[in-house]
Amino acid sequence: MRLPASFARGIAYGGYQPLPVTFEHADRMASLPPHHGDPFDRMLIAQAQAEGLTLVSRDRYLEPYGVPMIWA
């Protein structure tokens, strides 16, 4: 991926917005079943659930969580 300037400016240029980690995300992450051991990936699942988002990944260990996925 080539960005026109800094990472932050490139993301903003693409129309994307940052998604901060909230207390709700942390609570959801803590209640997830242990299908995946990576805390960062578990946070992505929790955020996708809370915000109604679709994840893009090739990690099939995320599949049991039932969030919408685009498999890369």
Secondary structure, DSSP 8 states (H G I E B T S, - for coil): ---SSSHHHHHHHTT-------HHHHHHHHHS-TT---HHHHHHHHHHHHHT--EEE--GGGGGG---EEE-
